[in-house]
Amino acid sequence: MPDSPREPGNSVESLVQQATDNQVCRITLNRPESLNALTPDQRERLIQLLADASADPRVRAVVLTGTGRGFCAGADLRGGAAAGERVPGDVARTIRLGAQRLVAAVLDCEKPVIAAVNGTAAGLGAHLAFACDLVLAAESAKFIEVFVRRGLVPDGGGAYLLPRLIGPQRAKELMFFGDALTAADAERLGLVNRVLPDGELDKTAREWAARLAAGPTRALALTKQLVNASLDTDRAAAFAAEAAAQEINMTTRDAREGVASFVERRSAEYEGR
């Protein structure tokens, strides 16, 4: 699929904004007129920003959000009709190298990622939120498995993520009907950690991110890895991975600080190392 047209005068850096403050990397999707639908170049920037945050010791938490009425309306499909005749394998390759890489970038990020869902999260945009470690949603937010409305199979990891989060029956209901799910219903199903008044979403996301950024960063990374892998493995493998993770973690400064603070009956001061 060819790249979708870019708005005149808008660079990809202005459409996917990044700022780091107090060890929190904040990534903001900024195409409000299209509900923050992602073009290929914006998707690639988002993947790179997540990889950079993962590797940067100065970053200890990530917040992903959007501007306007949309969190992310999924992939921008403009130009799809002009794609011409497809060669077998083109679609699968596009998905592997596109939507799946994006969702994997969130799942594999070594820093905790908070989704601050400010509005509509549809299709790939919903899966982008569900891949995050913690999900905060404004009361006006909604989640839509929009694929069936277009006669499409869910992609971007949806059929992997949803059954693990809410079970196969609920996942099929959402994917078969494509009905909009309110933020309150998403919280009831366990897809969202908290629903907040629209005016409190940003404040709470910043508070949560600050708490995570003050935590033992490597321990959080290893915990994320263990939890994400837990549903794909058996007990013996999970227990072995847990023991190995703790062995690695005990070599960190933060683990030593955590134990010392307990013994000395004081608050721990973690460095993220």
C-alpha positions in Angstrom: 0.0 0.0 0.0 1.5 3.4 -0.9 2.1 6.0 1.7 -1.0 8.1 2.5 -0.8 11.8 1.6 0.7 14.0 4.3 -1.0 17.2 5.2 0.7 20.2 3.6 3.3 21.8 5.8 3.2 19.2 8.5 6.3 17.2 9.2 6.1 13.7 10.6 7.8 15.1 13.8 4.8 17.5 14.2 2.3 14.8 13.6 3.8 12.3 16.1 5.3 14.5 18.8 7.8 13.5 21.5 9.0 15.2 24.6 10.9 13.9 27.6 10.5 15.5 31.0 11.4 14.2 34.4 12.4 10.8 32.9 9.0 10.4 31.2 8.8 10.2 27.4 5.5 11.5 26.2 4.4 10.6 22.7 1.4 12.4 21.3 -0.4 11.6 18.1 -1.3 14.9 16.5 -3.6 14.6 13.5 -6.9 15.5 15.2 -8.7 16.2 11.9 -8.3 12.5 11.1 -8.8 11.2 14.7 -5.0 10.5 14.6 -5.2 7.7 12.0 -1.6 6.6 11.3 0.1 6.9 8.0 3.1 4.6 7.3 5.6 7.3 8.0 3.9 8.2 11.3 3.8 4.5 12.2 7.5 4.2 11.6 8.3 7.2 13.7 6.2 5.8 16.5 8.0 2.5 16.3 11.4 4.3 16.4 10.4 6.5 19.4 9.4 3.4 21.4 12.7 1.7 20.5 14.6 4.9 21.5 12.7 5.1 24.8 13.4 1.5 25.5 17.1 1.9 25.1 17.5 5.3 26.7 18.5 5.1 30.4 17.2 8.6 30.9 13.7 7.5 30.1 12.0 5.4 32.8 8.3 5.5 31.7 6.3 6.3 28.5 2.9 7.9 28.0 1.1 7.5 24.7 -1.8 9.8 23.9 -3.6 11.8 21.2 -5.0 15.2 20.5 -8.6 16.1 19.8 -11.5 13.7 19.8 -9.4 10.7 18.8 -6.7 8.6 20.4 -6.0 6.7 17.2 -8.5 5.7 14.5 -6.2 3.0 13.2 -4.3 2.9 10.0 -5.0 5.6 7.4 -6.4 3.7 4.5 -6.5 6.6 2.1 -4.9 5.6 -1.2 -5.7 1.9 -0.8 -8.1 1.9 -3.8 -5.2 3.1 -6.0 -2.9 0.4 -4.8 -3.3 -1.6 -8.1 -3.2 -5.3 -8.5 -1.9 -7.2 -5.5 0.6 -9.9 -5.7 0.0 -12.8 -3.4 1.9 -12.2 -0.2 1.7 -8.4 -0.4 -1.0 -8.0 2.3 0.6 -10.4 4.7 4.0 -8.7 4.3 2.4 -5.3 4.8 0.8 -6.4 8.0 3.9 -8.1 9.3 6.1 -5.1 8.6 3.5 -2.5 9.6 0.8 -3.0 12.2 2.4 -6.1 13.9 5.7 -4.3 14.3 4.0 -1.4 15.9 2.1 -3.5 18.5 5.3 -5.5 19.1 7.2 -2.3 19.7 4.8 -1.5 22.6 4.9 -5.0 24.0 8.7 -5.2 23.8 9.5 -1.7 25.1 11.6 -2.1 28.2 9.9 0.8 29.9 6.3 0.7 31.2 4.0 2.3 28.7 0.8 4.0 29.7 -2.0 4.6 27.2 -3.9 7.8 28.0 -6.9 7.2 25.7 -8.5 10.6 25.1 -11.1 9.7 22.5 -11.9 7.1 19.9 -9.5 4.1 19.7 -10.6 2.1 16.6 -9.0 -0.9 14.8 -5.2 -0.8 15.1 -5.7 2.2 17.4 -7.6 0.0 19.9 -4.9 -2.6 19.7 -2.2 0.0 20.2 -3.9 0.9 23.5 -4.5 -2.7 24.6 -0.8 -3.5 24.0 0.2 -0.9 26.6 1.0 -1.9 30.1 -1.6 0.3 31.7 -4.6 1.9 30.1 -6.3 5.1 31.4 -9.4 6.3 29.5 -11.4 9.5 29.5 -15.1 9.1 30.0 -15.7 10.2 26.4 -13.3 7.5 25.0 -14.6 4.5 23.1 -13.1 1.4 21.6 -14.2 -0.1 18.3 -13.1 -3.4 16.7 -13.9 -1.8 13.4 -12.5 -4.4 11.1 -15.8 -6.4 10.6 -17.5 -3.2 9.5 -15.0 -3.1 6.5 -15.3 -6.8 5.8 -11.7 -7.4 7.2 -10.1 -9.8 9.5 -8.7 -8.1 12.7 -5.0 -7.4 12.4 -2.4 -5.6 14.4 -2.4 -8.4 17.0 -6.0 -8.1 17.9 -6.8 -11.8 17.9 -3.7 -12.4 20.0 -4.3 -9.6 22.6 -8.1 -9.6 23.2 -8.6 -13.3 24.1 -5.7 -13.0 26.6 -7.2 -9.9 28.1 -10.9 -10.8 28.3 -11.3 -14.4 27.1 -12.3 -15.8 23.7 -16.1 -15.3 24.0 -15.9 -11.6 24.8 -13.2 -11.1 22.2 -15.4 -12.7 19.5 -18.4 -10.6 20.6 -16.4 -7.4 20.1 -14.8 -8.6 16.8 -17.9 -10.2 15.3 -20.2 -7.2 15.8 -17.8 -4.3 15.8 -20.0 -2.3 18.2 -18.5 0.7 20.0 -17.5 -0.1 23.5 -17.8 2.8 26.0 -14.9 3.5 28.4 -17.1 2.3 31.3 -17.8 -1.0 29.6 -14.1 -1.4 28.7 -13.2 -0.9 32.3 -15.9 -3.5 33.4 -14.4 -6.0 30.9 -10.9 -5.4 32.2 -9.5 -3.7 29.1 -9.0 -0.4 31.0 -7.4 0.2 34.4 -9.3 3.5 35.2 -11.9 5.7 33.6 -11.5 9.4 34.4 -13.4 12.6 33.7 -12.0 14.0 30.5 -10.3 16.9 32.3 -8.5 14.6 34.7 -7.0 12.2 32.2 -3.7 14.1 31.5 -3.2 14.8 35.2 -3.6 11.2 36.2 -1.4 9.9 33.4 1.3 12.3 34.5 1.0 11.1 38.1 1.1 7.4 37.2 4.1 8.0 34.9 5.9 9.9 37.6 5.4 7.0 40.0 6.7 4.5 37.5 9.7 6.8 36.6 10.6 6.8 40.3 10.5 3.0 40.5 13.1 0.3 39.9 13.2 0.5 36.1 15.0 -2.8 35.4 12.7 -4.7 37.8 9.7 -3.3 36.1 11.2 -4.3 32.7 11.7 -7.8 33.8 8.3 -8.0 35.4 6.7 -6.8 32.2 8.6 -9.5 30.3 7.5 -12.2 32.7 3.8 -11.2 32.6 3.6 -10.8 28.9 5.2 -14.2 28.4 3.1 -16.0 31.1 0.1 -16.8 28.9 2.2 -18.4 26.2 4.2 -20.8 28.3 3.7 -23.7 30.8 4.3 -23.5 34.5 7.8 -25.0 34.4 9.0 -22.5 31.8 7.3 -19.6 33.7 8.9 -20.6 37.0 12.4 -20.9 35.3 12.0 -17.5 33.7 10.9 -16.0 37.0 14.0 -17.4 38.8 16.3 -16.2 36.0 14.7 -12.7 36.0 15.3 -12.4 39.7 18.9 -13.6 39.4 19.5 -10.9 36.8 17.6 -8.2 38.8 19.6 -8.9 41.9 22.7 -7.5 40.1 21.2 -4.1 39.7 21.8 -1.1 41.9 18.1 -0.6 42.5 17.7 -4.1 43.9 20.5 -3.5 46.3 19.0 -0.2 47.3 15.6 -1.8 47.8 16.9 -4.4 50.2 19.1 -1.9 52.0 16.2 0.6 52.5 14.1 -2.2 53.9 16.8 -3.2 56.4 17.5 0.4 57.3 13.7 1.2 57.6 13.8 4.1 55.1 12.2 5.0 51.7 14.1 3.6 48.7 15.6 6.0 46.2 15.8 4.2 42.9 18.1 5.3 40.1 16.7 3.2 37.3 20.0 1.2 37.1 
